[in-house]
């Protein structure tokens, strides 16, 4: 037995249901029993479907109502797909994972300051029904050596490719990748939403090979406004703890902060995941600022935090990262995994809307 989420198509329109129990794979027709209306729990009904993936699901919440005909059931959630195809990508370097029975959703996964292809996180999403892609966004052929003035269009191109094979595309980013994800969705209305781990509410800078401070990103050939780093008052520890640097830089440049603010009110759906003990930068505070900005625009935001978690959230099924630049990241494996479990539950609910 495995725990799953089951997506159901009502009248050719993808409306998922969320399984809160066990899905038992059988050779019999699919029967969704004890279906509870998301708004009116007393409304109980049954749905049946004969298909290739026969199953029995207990205790499901039907979203958004109990009307409509079940035309297709696909496994999408806490269980793993039996077959996930891995396809290499070139120019830029990357990978695409395609599950044997995709849910209709796709994700572009963007790593943090390593710029690496985040194979592990993309794999996890693919094992739960997403077509999942991740690319190297700096340090490869034809790219800058570091994360400065990276064209957002390199991500736009990959999103367009994913849109051609899916119903909806989400952007998943971590740290600097979360900064990119928020900017991407703010400028691409077609993006269904963002899942941002250790986010920032503003664009920051990076020093290039010549020692010049530059924006992380460009858009249409122009640098995106950024907040400069106030190195003058920063006291470096061993290993370094960069959170104080970002906090003092934010406080010292209010005008630059306003100009560099990411227009998150232009994003459709948003899940923010942050550890209160993040020692790389104040991601929890950024998450709450993002939520407040969207609330002023009348928008909802899902914020998932844990006080003792650090910079690196560990989702269920992910391996623990031990490499990367030497720095203090905060948290612990226990806390980071606990935050990951809470984050995954929030992701499932958001995608099911």
C-alpha positions in Angstrom: 0.0 0.0 0.0 1.1 3.5 -0.7 -0.3 6.9 0.0 -1.3 8.9 -3.1 -3.1 11.9 -4.3 -5.5 11.2 -7.1 -6.4 13.7 -9.8 -9.8 13.4 -11.5 -10.9 15.1 -14.7 -14.5 16.4 -14.6 -16.1 17.1 -18.0 -12.7 17.5 -19.7 -11.7 20.1 -17.1 -8.9 19.2 -14.7 -10.3 19.4 -11.2 -8.3 17.3 -8.7 -9.4 15.5 -5.6 -7.1 14.9 -2.7 -6.8 11.5 -1.1 -6.4 11.6 2.7 -6.2 7.8 3.0 -4.7 4.8 1.3 -4.9 3.9 -2.3 -4.8 0.2 -2.9 -4.0 -0.8 -6.5 -6.2 -3.7 -7.7 -7.4 -5.1 -11.0 -11.0 -3.8 -10.3 -12.6 -0.6 -11.5 -11.6 2.6 -9.7 -14.1 3.4 -6.9 -13.7 6.6 -5.0 -15.7 6.1 -1.8 -16.6 8.4 1.1 -16.2 11.5 -1.0 -16.6 14.6 1.2 -17.4 18.0 -0.3 -14.6 20.6 0.4 -17.2 23.2 1.4 -20.0 21.0 2.8 -18.5 17.9 4.5 -21.9 16.4 5.0 -22.3 15.9 1.3 -21.2 12.3 0.6 -21.3 10.5 -2.7 -19.5 7.9 -4.8 -17.7 8.1 -8.1 -16.8 5.1 -10.2 -14.5 4.7 -13.3 -13.2 1.7 -15.2 -9.8 2.3 -16.7 -6.2 1.1 -17.0 -5.2 2.2 -13.5 -7.8 0.5 -11.3 -7.7 1.5 -7.6 -9.7 2.1 -4.5 -9.4 5.4 -2.7 -10.7 6.0 0.8 -11.5 9.4 2.4 -11.2 11.9 -0.3 -11.9 15.6 -0.3 -13.7 16.6 -3.6 -12.7 20.0 -5.0 -14.5 22.3 -5.8 -17.9 20.4 -5.7 -19.4 17.0 -6.1 -21.0 17.7 -9.5 -19.6 16.4 -12.8 -18.7 13.1 -14.4 -15.4 11.5 -13.6 -13.7 10.9 -17.0 -10.2 10.1 -16.0 -8.3 9.2 -12.9 -4.5 9.6 -12.6 -2.1 8.9 -9.8 -0.5 12.2 -8.7 0.9 12.5 -5.2 2.5 10.8 -2.3 3.1 7.5 -4.1 5.8 6.9 -6.7 5.2 6.3 -10.4 6.5 2.9 -11.6 8.3 4.4 -14.6 9.9 7.9 -15.0 11.8 8.5 -18.2 14.9 10.7 -17.9 15.7 12.8 -21.0 18.9 14.9 -21.3 18.7 18.6 -22.4 21.4 20.5 -24.2 21.9 24.3 -24.7 21.5 24.8 -21.8 22.5 21.6 -20.0 19.6 20.1 -18.2 17.3 17.1 -17.7 13.6 16.4 -18.1 11.8 13.7 -16.3 8.5 12.3 -17.8 6.4 10.0 -15.7 4.5 7.1 -17.3 1.1 8.8 -16.8 1.7 12.5 -16.2 -0.9 14.5 -14.3 -1.1 17.4 -16.7 1.2 19.7 -14.6 4.8 20.5 -15.3 7.5 22.1 -13.2 10.7 24.0 -14.0 13.1 23.5 -11.1 15.7 26.2 -10.6 18.6 25.5 -8.1 20.2 28.2 -5.9 23.6 29.8 -6.1 25.3 26.6 -7.3 23.5 27.1 -10.7 23.5 23.3 -11.0 20.9 21.0 -12.6 18.7 20.1 -9.6 18.2 16.5 -10.6 17.1 15.3 -7.2 14.2 17.8 -6.8 13.1 17.4 -10.4 13.0 13.6 -9.9 10.9 13.9 -6.8 8.3 16.0 -8.6 8.3 13.6 -11.5 7.7 10.7 -9.2 4.5 12.4 -8.2 3.1 13.0 -11.6 4.7 16.2 -12.9 6.7 16.5 -16.0 9.8 18.0 -14.4 12.7 19.9 -15.8 15.8 21.5 -14.4 18.6 23.4 -16.2 22.1 24.8 -15.5 21.6 28.5 -15.4 25.2 29.7 -15.1 28.7 28.1 -15.4 27.9 26.2 -18.6 28.9 26.8 -22.2 28.0 30.3 -23.3 27.0 31.3 -19.8 28.5 33.6 -17.2 30.9 31.9 -14.7 28.7 33.2 -11.8 25.1 34.2 -11.1 25.2 37.8 -12.5 23.1 39.3 -15.3 21.6 35.9 -16.2 18.9 36.5 -18.9 15.5 35.5 -17.6 14.7 34.6 -21.2 16.7 31.4 -20.8 14.0 30.3 -18.3 11.2 31.6 -20.5 12.3 29.3 -23.3 12.1 26.2 -21.1 8.7 27.2 -19.8 7.4 27.5 -23.4 8.8 24.0 -24.1 7.0 22.6 -21.0 3.8 24.4 -21.9 3.7 22.5 -25.2 3.5 19.1 -23.4 1.4 20.0 -20.3 -1.8 21.8 -19.2 -0.1 24.0 -16.6 3.5 25.0 -15.7 4.8 25.8 -12.3 8.2 27.3 -11.4 10.0 25.8 -8.4 13.0 27.7 -7.1 15.4 27.6 -4.2 17.3 30.7 -2.8 18.6 32.5 -5.8 16.5 30.2 -7.9 13.5 31.3 -5.8 14.3 34.9 -6.7 14.4 33.9 -10.3 11.1 31.9 -10.0 9.2 34.9 -8.6 10.5 37.2 -11.3 9.7 34.8 -14.0 6.1 34.3 -12.9 5.7 38.0 -12.4 6.5 38.6 -16.0 4.9 35.5 -17.6 1.1 35.4 -16.9 0.9 31.9 -18.3 2.8 30.4 -15.3 0.3 28.7 -13.0 2.2 29.5 -9.9 5.5 29.5 -8.0 6.8 27.2 -5.2 9.7 29.2 -3.6 12.0 27.8 -1.1 14.1 30.3 1.0 12.8 33.2 -1.1 13.7 36.8 -1.3 11.3 39.7 -1.8 13.9 41.8 -3.7 16.5 41.2 -6.3 20.1 41.1 -5.0 23.5 41.5 -6.6 26.6 39.4 -7.3 30.2 40.5 -8.0 31.5 39.5 -11.4 35.0 38.4 -12.4 36.1 42.0 -12.7 34.9 42.9 -9.2 31.9 44.9 -10.4 28.6 44.5 -8.5 25.9 43.4 -10.9 22.2 42.4 -10.8 21.5 38.7 -10.7 19.2 39.0 -13.8 18.5 40.8 -17.0 15.2 41.2 -18.8 15.0 42.2 -22.4 18.7 42.9 -22.3 18.6 45.3 -19.3 19.7 44.6 -15.8 16.9 44.1 -13.3 17.1 46.7 -10.4 18.9 45.3 -7.4 19.9 46.0 -3.8 23.6 46.4 -3.4 25.4 44.5 -0.6 26.8 46.6 2.2 30.1 44.8 2.7 31.5 47.7 4.7 29.9 46.8 8.0 29.9 43.1 7.6 32.0 41.0 10.1 32.9 37.7 8.4 32.8 34.6 10.5 34.3 31.1 9.8 32.4 29.5 8.1 30.6 32.7 7.0 27.1 33.5 8.0 25.7 35.9 5.4 22.3 36.6 7.0 23.6 39.8 8.8 25.0 41.0 5.5 21.7 40.9 3.8 19.8 42.3 6.8 22.1 45.4 7.0 22.1 45.8 3.3 18.3 45.8 3.3 18.1 48.3 6.1 20.7 50.7 4.6 19.1 51.1 1.1 15.4 51.7 1.4 15.2 53.4 -2.0 17.0 50.5 -3.7 14.8 48.0 -1.8 11.7 49.7 -3.2 13.1 49.7 -6.8 14.3 46.1 -6.5 11.0 44.7 -5.1 9.7 41.8 -7.0 6.1 42.5 -8.3 4.7 39.4 -6.6 1.1 40.6 -6.9 1.3 39.6 -10.6 1.8 35.9 -9.7 -1.2 33.6 -9.8 -0.6 31.1 -7.1 2.3 31.1 -4.6 3.7 28.8 -2.0 6.6 30.2 0.1 8.7 27.8 2.2 11.2 29.3 4.7 13.2 28.3 7.8 13.3 30.7 10.7 16.9 29.7 11.4 18.1 30.4 7.8 21.6 31.8 8.2 22.2 32.5 4.5 19.6 35.3 4.3 16.4 36.2 6.1 14.1 34.1 4.0 11.3 33.8 6.6 11.1 37.6 6.9 11.1 37.9 3.1 8.3 35.3 2.9 6.1 37.4 5.2 6.9 40.6 3.3 5.9 38.9 0.1 2.7 37.6 1.7 1.9 41.1 3.0 2.4 42.7 -0.4 0.1 40.2 -2.0 -2.5 40.6 0.7 -2.6 44.4 0.0 -3.5 43.4 -3.5 -6.3 41.1 -2.3 -4.3 37.9 -3.1 -3.8 34.8 -1.0 -0.4 33.3 -0.3 0.5 30.0 1.3 3.5 30.5 3.7 5.1 27.4 5.3 7.7 28.1 8.0 9.4 26.4 10.8 11.4 28.3 13.5 14.2 25.8 13.8 14.6 25.0 10.1 17.4 26.4 8.0 18.1 27.4 4.4 17.8 23.9 2.9 14.4 22.4 3.0 14.4 18.6 2.5 11.3 17.3 0.7 10.1 13.7 1.2 12.2 11.5 -1.0 15.1 13.9 -1.4 18.6 13.2 -0.3 20.5 15.4 2.1 22.8 17.9 0.3 26.3 18.0 1.9 28.3 19.9 -0.7 28.4 23.5 -1.9 30.1 26.6 -0.8 31.3 26.5 2.9 28.8 28.6 4.9 26.4 28.5 7.8 23.0 27.5 6.6 21.2 27.0 9.9 18.6 24.4 10.9 19.2 20.6 11.3 18.3 17.6 9.2 15.4 16.8 11.5 14.0 20.4 11.3 14.7 20.7 7.6 12.9 17.4 6.9 9.9 18.4 9.0 9.6 21.6 7.1 9.8 19.6 3.9 6.9 17.4 4.9 4.8 20.4 5.8 5.8 22.1 2.5 4.9 19.0 0.4 1.4 18.9 2.0 0.9 22.6 1.1 2.2 22.1 -2.4 -0.3 19.2 -3.0 -3.2 21.4 -1.8 -2.2 24.3 -4.0 -1.7 22.3 -7.1 -5.1 20.7 -6.5 -6.9 24.0 -6.7 
